[in-house]
Amino acid sequence: MTTTPEKIVYTAAATTIGGRRGGHATSSDGVLDLQLNAPKEMGGPGTGTNPEQLFAAGYSACFNSAFVMVAKQAGVNADDAHVTAKVGFGPAGQGYALTVDLEISVAGLEVAQVQELAEVAHQVCPYSNAIRGNVPTTVTAVAA
């Protein structure tokens, strides 16, 4: 099921030259400006960031915001939530595919309560909605 915004309130734009092997990425506002390189595991030098790290950072930040919002709606303070996104990359048929494992922890909350909130956040997070049905994703609460 495709979810389309009712109204676009922000559009991010970035341009990359050279791809993951020695490329360079910049955002339209100049805030993001970084060198790209493949990790050592993929035959690169591992000296720059790579698309999977950028996706992991974006997803963990977005999910964190969704989690804090959902917790607040439930009357729970989760301002210090930690979300780690692990993005896996590997061959799949003729191309490549991703996996995502999200780990969420909140000091002072029971793991079961964090898991409940994380499941709800997974339904509202734009990144989760964007990849649902295409990228195998796990959402797991872990002890803080």
N, C-alpha and C positions, 0 to 999 in steps of 0.2 A: 504494500500500500504506500503510495507516494503522499508525502505531506508537503504542501505548498504554503509558504507564508501568506497571510492575508495582506500584508503590506511589508515592503522591504524598508527597514529602518537604517541599515548600514550595509555597505558592500566593501569587502576587503579585496584588494588587488595586489598581486605580486607577479613579478616577472623573473624568470630564470633563464640564464644563458649557460649552456654547457652541461646541463643535467647533473646527475648524481656523481659523476666522475670528474671532479675538478671544475664544477660549475660555480655560478655565483647567483644568489637570489636577493632581490630587493623588493620592498613594498613600495606602493605608489607614493606613500607619504615619507619614505626614506627612513622610517624607524627600524624596519627590518633590513639588514644589510649584512649578508654573511656568505662565507665560502662553503661550498658543498663538496663532500668527498665520500666515497663509499667506505664502509667500515672494513676493518681487516678481514672479518669473516667472509666478506664478499670480494676479496681481492684488492681492496683499496688500501690507502695509507692510514685511514682512520683519523686523519688530522682535522677534518671539518665535520660539520653536522651533516645529517642525511635526511631524506624525506620521511623515513620512519620515525626518527626522533622528533621531527617537527609535528608529525601527525600525533605522536604520543603526547607531546606538550600541549597541543591544541585540544585534544580530546580530554586529557586530564583536567585542564583548566575549565573547559565547558561543563564537564560532568561535575566538577567540584561546585560550580555555581548552581547547577540544577539541584544537587544534593542539599546544599545549604538552604535553597529556596523551599524545597519539599520539607526539610526538617523544620524550618520556621513555620510553615503552614500547619505542621503537626504540633507546634508549641515546644519544639526542641531546639536548643542552641547548639549548632554544629559549626560555628564560625571557624573552629580550628581543625576542620576535617582535612585529612590528607588523602589524596587520590593519586594512585600510581597507575599509569596506563602502560602496559607492555605490548608493543606492537611487533608481532612476528611476521617475517617475510620469507617466502620460499616458493619453489617451483610448483606449478599446478597445471598439468596438461601441457599445452603449448605455450603458456605464459607464466605468470607469477600471481600469487595471491597473498592476502594478509590475514592475520588473526589478531584479536585484541583480548587481553585479560586486564580487567579493571580491579584494583584492590583498594578498598576504602576502609579507613580507620578514623575513629574519633575518640580522643581521650575522654574518659568519664562516662562513655556509653557502652552498654552491653553489645557484644557482637551481633546477637540476634536482632536487636533494635536497629543497628546500623544496616544489617542486611535488608530488613523490611523497608527502610527509607531508601536504600540504594536501588531496590527493585522498582520503587515508584519513580525515582530520579531517572532510571533507565528508560522509562516510558515518556519522559518529557524532554530529555536532553537532545538538542538538535543533532549532535554527532551520532548518538545512538539511533535516532530516527533515520538519519541519512544512510547508515550502513546496515540497518536491520534487514535480515534476509540475504545479505550479500557477504558479510564478513562474520565468521564465527566469533562470538563475543561472550565472555564470561564476566559476571559481576559478583565479586566475593568480598564480604566484610572480613576484616582481619583485626586481631587485637592491636590496640595502640601501644 
